Amino acid sequence: MKIEAVLAAVGSVFGACGVAAAAAGAHLTNLPNLPVAAQFLLIHAVAIVGLAALSAAFGGRKLVAWSAVVLAVGVVLFSGSLIWSDVFGASPMSSLAPVGGTTLIVGWLFSAVAGFSLLRR
């Protein structure tokens, strides 16, 4: 199984979840973090699918694919934590948002390094 295909599927699922969360956030005013979670899901869905395509176009460059994996983990932690805290209230799970945010920053930095590495090709 090619990692790029898995990443494209994961990014697409994130996109669908982002649209669903945005729609729910527009109607459920008692979930204040839902619109932020939706925004992060949608933005990173596009980034992950794009990185998967970029990795495939350049012959399966692992650093490009791994930057997408790190972004996927980060968005699950960040958006998942926000949604969890809205639905279930404060808990240890809801404190994972900063970890997810930091993971997203690292993922974007990996993506930058991956992009520069493609220039050396």
C-alpha positions as CSV (number, residue, x, y, z in Angstrom):
1,M,0.0,0.0,0.0
2,K,1.4,3.3,-1.0
3,I,1.6,6.0,1.7
4,E,0.5,8.7,-0.7
5,A,-2.8,6.9,-1.4
6,V,-3.4,6.5,2.4
7,L,-2.6,10.2,3.0
8,A,-4.9,11.3,0.1
9,A,-7.7,9.2,1.7
10,V,-7.0,10.6,5.2
11,G,-6.9,14.1,3.9
12,S,-10.2,13.6,2.2
13,V,-11.8,12.2,5.4
14,F,-10.5,15.3,7.2
15,G,-12.1,17.5,4.6
16,A,-15.5,15.7,5.0
17,C,-15.2,16.0,8.8
18,G,-14.3,19.7,8.4
19,V,-17.4,20.4,6.3
20,A,-19.6,18.4,8.8
21,A,-18.1,20.2,11.8
22,A,-18.5,23.6,10.1
23,A,-22.2,22.8,9.3
24,A,-22.8,21.7,12.9
25,G,-20.9,24.7,14.3
26,A,-23.2,27.0,12.3
27,H,-26.2,25.6,14.0
28,L,-25.0,24.5,17.5
29,T,-24.1,27.6,19.4
30,N,-23.3,25.7,22.6
31,L,-20.1,24.3,20.9
32,P,-17.8,27.4,20.7
33,N,-14.7,25.5,19.6
34,L,-16.3,23.6,16.7
35,P,-15.8,26.3,14.1
36,V,-12.1,26.5,14.9
37,A,-11.8,22.7,14.8
38,A,-13.6,22.7,11.4
39,Q,-11.3,25.4,10.0
40,F,-8.2,23.4,11.0
41,L,-9.6,20.2,9.6
42,L,-10.4,21.9,6.3
43,I,-7.0,23.7,5.9
44,H,-5.0,20.7,6.8
45,A,-7.1,18.4,4.6
46,V,-6.0,20.4,1.6
47,A,-2.4,20.4,2.8
48,I,-2.3,16.7,3.4
49,V,-3.8,15.8,0.0
50,G,-1.4,18.3,-1.7
51,L,1.6,16.8,0.0
52,A,0.5,13.3,-0.9
53,A,0.2,14.4,-4.6
54,L,3.6,16.1,-4.4
55,S,5.2,13.0,-2.9
56,A,3.8,10.9,-5.6
57,A,4.8,13.3,-8.3
58,F,8.4,13.2,-7.1
59,G,8.7,9.4,-6.9
60,G,7.6,8.9,-3.3
61,R,9.8,11.3,-1.5
62,K,9.6,10.1,2.1
63,L,10.2,13.5,3.8
64,V,7.3,15.0,1.9
65,A,5.0,12.1,2.9
66,W,6.2,12.2,6.5
67,S,5.5,15.9,6.8
68,A,1.9,15.0,5.8
69,V,1.8,12.3,8.4
70,V,2.9,14.7,11.1
71,L,0.3,17.2,10.0
72,A,-2.4,14.5,10.2
73,V,-1.4,13.6,13.7
74,G,-1.3,17.2,14.7
75,V,-4.8,18.0,13.3
76,V,-6.2,14.9,15.0
77,L,-4.8,16.0,18.4
78,F,-5.7,19.7,17.9
79,S,-9.2,19.5,16.4
80,G,-10.0,16.3,18.3
81,S,-9.1,18.0,21.6
82,L,-11.3,21.0,20.8
83,I,-14.3,18.9,19.8
84,W,-13.8,16.6,22.8
85,S,-13.8,19.6,25.2
86,D,-17.0,21.0,23.6
87,V,-18.8,17.7,23.7
88,F,-17.6,16.2,27.0
89,G,-16.2,19.2,28.9
90,A,-12.8,19.7,30.4
91,S,-10.8,16.5,30.8
92,P,-7.2,15.3,30.2
93,M,-8.1,14.8,26.6
94,S,-9.0,18.4,26.2
95,S,-5.5,19.5,27.2
96,L,-4.0,17.9,24.1
97,A,-4.7,21.0,22.0
98,P,-1.3,22.6,22.7
99,V,0.4,19.3,21.8
100,G,-1.6,19.2,18.6
101,G,-0.8,22.8,17.8
102,T,2.9,22.2,18.3
103,T,2.8,19.0,16.2
104,L,1.2,21.1,13.4
105,I,4.0,23.7,13.6
106,V,6.5,20.9,13.4
107,G,4.6,19.4,10.4
108,W,4.7,22.7,8.5
109,L,8.4,23.0,9.2
110,F,9.0,19.5,7.9
111,S,7.0,20.4,4.9
112,A,9.3,23.5,4.3
113,V,12.4,21.3,4.6
114,A,10.8,18.7,2.3
115,G,10.1,21.5,-0.2
116,F,13.6,22.7,-0.2
117,S,14.9,19.2,-0.5
118,L,13.0,18.8,-3.8
119,L,15.1,21.7,-5.2
120,R,18.2,19.7,-4.8
121,R,16.8,16.9,-7.0
